Each structure stands twice: as structure tokens, then as C-alpha cells.
């Protein structure tokens, strides 16, 4: 039997002791040197040499370090009491690890802060903060403040240079925490030193004339703030950035052990607004803190702030890029792959008549059902077998394609040498066709690079031509499906109540006449909640969204959430279409049409949608109100390396305003997607109302990642600081883009490591 030669890489420590094997004893390195040839190349001359090399590496790993004390391993940066990477209350320069998401909750005298931060790229950090300030406002004794931060790492820490970060705090909120800073951090063994200069809040104590004033008088003065300490919320106050007096801040952190860290800092924040409105006592500029890390995800912090108050905080972090962060392996084992015998197809004597395709399609349907996949159609053409299927409860399309191909090796006769597998959307729309040679499956199943090689050998095409090639069996359609279970809706950031909810039971049903032609309906029955306590709308625009309080107060005991028909179709090569009509969402009914251009191997797509809708009655049954509107958007989609998704929607919104929405998200290989969006229209900020313009954060987590089992459901949460009428868009079920892209080559390439699972 032929053997394959494999490369052996053996890593050794350089003389200085920095490298893959750090600070190890010389005995292991000596043995390794005896076993290997010098001159910078590794030659394994004999089996004895290979054995000696293995023993040497083992001894090197087991031998004690020549260094008496290992340098401390600085783990992730700690979070300050503003909820961002920092010392105690001041920021530091090191970012979180790329892709990490953190939730930090803490507080001190009359102040509670909760901060959600996401390391959007290795250098860019974005944060959303929600703070409770007791006694801050006469009108609202319990004042809830919302704010956004961004930080950018200008320079990573090196051997001689510090890490340097520039930050903007509270750029889209009330302005209470508004400030900017430039900060540097350097590590010296167990000690980390931080120094920075700040403006706004960071320049309010022991300030001095702005050094940026050398560029003009513009930087010397900072525009004032209202006496209440609250600006018009939601605006990007670019006119204040890096203006006015500046001040210095700094401090040190000491890593006592892997879990315990101490901090001491000098703060340049005078806490002017809190001292004026909340009688906060700021007796000292010095703060001290201590951190104890329970595990890689949970951190506890305590501190003594400004010589007057004790603070406590809990932080939780998780890394969406780390597959070990979630349970795995709970899904069922894939079916075995059958390897054909040595007989050729001619020797077997198969003919198209003898294959009995009808019986094969029944066997395929049964086998797929056992794997949680839904059989659509099948055709045999000489030595090529075609099959269409839906993912069912299998979330990852690449894994589903792998399981279908294994099933086909079991059921297809040996004369079939090529499989064409066509994944179909949940609405019956064929997207792409994946051609796999049967011999490649047999060869690559147990190869170390089998996943990559199988992807490289597969052929991806648009599935437009297959719409007429494959006919569905008569016993599948029409199809009926239904579901019943509990539901939970949440409303965040009401100024009078930060969390409102509604719980109840819902029933839904889908009737599919043929692939792509469906009728869907859903009924909701409320059991409990406090959504009907929302404040009334004060909007100057048509109340296309802010009448949500009336929809909650006047809703019937059982409401009609949706009832619509939809047709999905392929108008041409690389084109996808949809027409929907009926009660499309809780507030609107009408007709919606969409077309999408998205080539199977392209990261770019363009779509267009047009809608004509009427506002539904407040009881959410069958009636309508007088308000009607035509809306529509042209959308541009693009995906880039690293899982970044860009979307630009330009058009007319529900209140009749014209503008654009820019969305940016990062999607990880496991399907977790975190993003943000902002909408600017021709509605002036003052007319828009609180928030000034529409913006928000989106988080999407597949249930597969939470429970470790096959599941096509997902957790989706949109965090919008305030709901207003400007920039409001229709919520149409089953829009095309995400359904289509998940079954095309760029996404399948990211998922292909699951092909053999």
C-alpha cells in the first residue's frame, strides 16, 4: 500500500528564550541538537533520530524553567466603573480581544451603570451604556441615561512603545458623560502604567488651556451645556470634540496573581453634574480598585472612589469566535458514508429503468427525515443524481449538504458517480447547486485536509436552471405545518420604566400550495405584561410607530399578528423575487414586492423593494385606519473578509421621510451576528424628537450555539435607545437577502469545516 510523506515541524526556543518553548532547561535542547542536523535545517536521518527528537521535546516540556519566576500573564484588560477597558474610573489603552462581547454592571452612591461593549475589530471598540442617576432631574427623580462610546487603538504596545488609544465617550446620548481622551499604557513586568490627556468630563479637574489651541482659537472654548446637565439627546455633538480645557490623568495596575489585580489612579473627572444635581461628594482625585477574576468570563471589582464612596461591579465576557464557549457535540452523528466496491458500473449492469427513481426518492425522503432534513425532489440522469432539500432543524447549510451527500452514497447505485445537491430556502426557493464527485467523497472522508479539499473540488452554480429540471413528487404538496408555544416581547429604555414586557401564547400555521407559494398566519394571546403603561406619543410626525402604547392598550385578548400570502420565484439568472400581501406585521397591512440580484459566488448584491400599506386598527384584528403610504428602498449589500457585512438602504420611510440607513455587522463562523445601524432622513433633529435620529444595536445568536443541538431558530434582539417615527421601516417577513446568502458560496466556504460533521 502506498504511503504519503508528511512534514514534521519541530519548534525550538531561540537562544534568548523567547519563542514557542520559553525559558526551558538546556538539557532538552542539547538532546534535540544531538538528534538533528544543524545549519538551520531539520533532517530526520533515521528512526532512531526521530525517537531521540521526540524524547528531547518531551524532556524540554517537562524540565523546570531556568527562570526563577515566570513573568505574569496579563489577561484581558479590566473594565473601569464606566464599563469600558480601564483602571478604576479612567480609561486605559489596551482593547478587548478581537470579537469579544462584554456586559458590565456596577454602581456606587445613587448611580448604577450597565455597559455593553463589542470589540468590532482588533482596533475598534463600541459601547452602549445605560445608567440610572437617582435624584439627577427634578422632573424625573429616577433619571435613565443612554450613551454610546467608541475607542480606536492607534498603536499596539511594543517592546519600547506603549499602546495608544483615542476615545470618544457619550457621543450619541444626553451629554452627561461627554468627553474625549488620548491615553497610553505600557507594561513593565507585573506593573502597568497609564497616562492620558482628556477633554470634556476628562478635562474638568485641574484643567489647563487646550494644547490643540495652537491650531486655532476654535479648540480653546467648549460649547456650554444646559443647566440641567442634559443636552439634546441622540445628537453627535462633533462641535464639542477635543475642545475646551484639557487635563491629565493616569495610574498604575499591579498584577498580583493570575486572578488578582490592584489599581490606583489619579482622575481628571470633577463630577460636576453629579455634584450639582445629586450632592455627590468629590473629596479626592484618587481612586483605588481591586479585581478578582473568577474565571475566564466573570470578573468582580470593588473600589473606593473620590474619597467618599464605595463601588462594586460585575463583568461578564464571551468570545463568539471561540467554539468552546458553547456546548457542542450534542447533535446526532452523521450517517456513514458508503464506499463503492471494486466492480464498475458496467459490470453491475444498472440501467435507468432498473434504478426505479420513484423508489429511490421514497428512500431518500425517509433517510433525510431521520436526519432532520426535508426532502423536496429528486431526479436521476444517467450517472448524475439531483436532489433538492431544505435544512429543517439543521442550522448550518454546509453540514446539511454533507449529510445529504452521505445519504446519497448509501442509497444511490454504484453507477451514479456525481451528486448535484440543491439547498432550498424555507420558502421553497432554490438558490445554488453544489456538484460533488462521489469519488471525492470516498477519497477525502478521513484525510486531514478533507474539508478544504472537498470544498476546492466542489462546483458551485446558480440554481436557476434547476427550477424546471426537477419536478416535486405529488405526495409532498400541498404541505401544512403548524406550531404552538409561549412568546415574550421586551421594550427597553422607556424613561419611566427601563424594561417593559409582554408574555403570552401564540399559534402559527403555514400552508404551502407548491414550492414558493405559501399562506402564513399567527395568533397571539396575551397573558401578562406592562406594555400598556407606555407614555403617549408627542411626535410631530405621522405616528407610524410611536402609537405603540395604543396598540398595547387597545389590543384584543387574541390578536392577529400576521395573515398573508407570499410568492417566491426566480425571474432570471442570479435573480430572486418575492411578492407578499396581507397583514404583514402588527401595525401594517398591504402589499410588498421585492427583487434581489445576488450571484452565487459574489459577496455583493443589490435589491429593490416597494410597498403600499395601510395602518392597522389598534385592536390588531381585521380593521384599518385612514393612514396609508407608499414606501420603498434600493438596498446595497456587501460582505468582506473577517465576517463584516455592510448594508445601505436608500428610499422612503413610513412617515413619508426620505433618507438612508447604514448597517454594519460582524458575523462569526458559528452564526453569531452583532451589528449596529443608523438612519438619517430629511426630518430635522428637533422635529424627530428625543434621540435626534434612529439608531440601534442588533444581536443574533443561533439556538444551535446555545443548546448544542440542531435547531433552525435563533435569538434576535434589537436594542434601540428610543422608538420614534422618523426613519421607521416596514417589517416585512421573509425578506430575500439573508435567506439567499446563507446558501451561496461565500457563506458555505466559511461553514465548510462542518461538511463532515
C-alpha positions, 0 to 999 in steps of 0.5 A: 500500500502506498504511503504519503510523506508528511512534514514534521515541524519541530519548534525550538526556543531561540537562544534568548528564550523567547519563542514557542518553548520559553525559558526551558532547561538546556538539557532538552535542547542539547538532546534535540541538537544531538538528534538533528542536523544543524545549519538551520535545517531539520533532517530526520536521518533515521528512526532512531533520530526521530525517537531521540527528537521526540524524547528531547521535546518531551524532556524540554516540556517537562524540565523546570524553567531556568527562570526563577519566576515566570513573568505574569500573564496579563489577561484581558484588560479590566473594565473601569466603573464606566464599563469600558477597558480601564483602571478604576474610573479612567480609561486605559489603552489596551482593547478587548480581544478581537470579537469579544462581547462584554456586559458590565454592571456596577454602581456606587452612591445613587448611580448604577451603570450597565455597559455593553461593549463589542470589540468590532475589530482588533482596533475598534471598540463600541459601547452602549451604556445605560445608567440610572442617576437617582435624584439627577432631574427634578422632573424625573427623580429616577433619571435613565441615561443612554450613551454610546462610546467608541475607542480606536487603538492607534498603536499596539504596545511594543517592546519600547512603545506603549499602546495608544488609544483615542476615545470618544465617550457619550457621543450619541446620548444626553451629554452627561458623560461627554468627553474625549481622551488620548491615553497610553499604557505600557507594561513593565513586568507585573506593573502597568502604567497609564497616562492620558490627556482628556477633554470634556468630563476628562478635562474638568479637574485641574484643567489647563488651556487646550494644547490643540489651541495652537491650531486655532482659537476654535479648540480653546472654548467648549460649547456650554451645556444646559443647566440641567446637565442634559443636552439634546439627546441622540445628537453627535455633538462633533462641535464639542470634540477635543475642545475646551480645557484639557487635563491629565490623568493616569495610574498604575495596575499591579498584577498580583496573581493570575486572578488578582489585580490592584489599581490606583489612579489619579482622575481628571473627572470633577463630577460636576453634574453629579455634584450639582444635581445629586450632592455627590461628594468629590473629596479626592482625585484618587481612586483605588480598585481591586479585581478578582477574576473568577474565571475566564468570563466573570470578573468582580471589582470593588473600589473606593472612589473620590474619597467618599464612596464605595463601588462594586461591579460585575463583568461578564465576557464571551468570545463568539469566535471561540467554539468552546464557549458553547456546548457542542457535540450534542447533535446526532452523528452523521450517517456513514458514508458508503464506499463503492466496491471494486466492480464498475458500473458496467459490470453491475449492469444498472440501467435507468429503468432498473434504478426505479427513481420513484423508489429511490426518492421514497428512500431518500425522503425517509433517510433525510427525515431521520436526519432532520432534513426535508426532502423536496425532489429528486431526479436521476440522469444517467450517472448524475443524481439531483436532489433538492432539500431544505435544512429543517432543524439543521442550522448550518447549510454546509453540514446539511449538504454533507449529510445529504451527500452521505445519504446519497452514497448509501442509497444511490447505485454504484453507477451514479458517480456525481451528486448535484445537491440543491439547498432550498430556502424555507420558502421553497426557493432554490438558490445554488447547486453544489456538484460533488464527485462521489469519488471525492467523497470516498477519497477525502472522508478521513484525510486531514485536509478533507474539508478544504479539499472537498470544498476546492473540488466542489462546483458551485452554480446558480440554481436557476436552471434547476427550477424546471429540471426537477419536478416535486413528487405529488405526495409532498404538496400541498404541505401544512405545518403548524406550531404552538408555544409561549412568546415574550416581547421586551421594550427597553429604555422607556424613561419611566420604566427601563424594561417593559414586557409582554408574555403570552401564547401564540399559534402559527400555521403555514400552508404551502400550495407548491414550492414558493407559494405559501399562506402564513398566519399567527395568533397571539394571546396575551397573558401578562405584561406592562406594555400598556403603561407606555407614555403617549406619543408627542411626535410631530410626525405621522405616528407610524410607530410611536402609537405603540402604547395604543396598540398595547392598550387597545389590543384584543385578548387574541390578536392577529399578528400576521395573515398573508400570502407570499410568492417566491420565484426566480425571474432570471439568472442570479435573480430572486423575487418575492411578492407578499400581501396581507397583514404583514406585521402588527401595525401594517397591512398591504402589499410588498414586492421585492427583487434581489440580484445576488450571484452565487459566488459574489459577496455583493448584491443589490435589491429593490423593494416597494410597498403600499400599506395601510395602518392597522386598527389598534385592536390588531384584528381585521380593521384599518385606519385612514393612514396609508403610504407608499414606501420603498428602498434600493438596498446595497449589500456587501460582505468582506473578509473577517465576517463584516457585512455592510448594508445601505438602504436608500428610499422612503420611510413610513412617515413619508421621510426620505433618507438612508440607513447604514448597517454594519455587522460582524458575523462569526463562523458559528452564526453569531451576528452583532451589528449596529445601524443608523438612519438619517432622513430629511426630518430635522433633529428637533422635529424627530424628537428625543434621540435626534435620529434612529439608531440601534444595536442588533444581536443574533445568536443561533439556538444551535450555539446555545443548546448544542443541538440542531435547531433552525431558530435563533435569538434576535434582539434589537436594542434601540435607545428610543422608538420614534417615527422618523426613519421607521421601516416596514417589517416585512417577513421573509425578506430575500437577502439573508435567506439567499446568502446563507446558501451561496458560496461565500457563506458555505466556504466559511461553514465548510469545516462542518461538511463532515460533521 
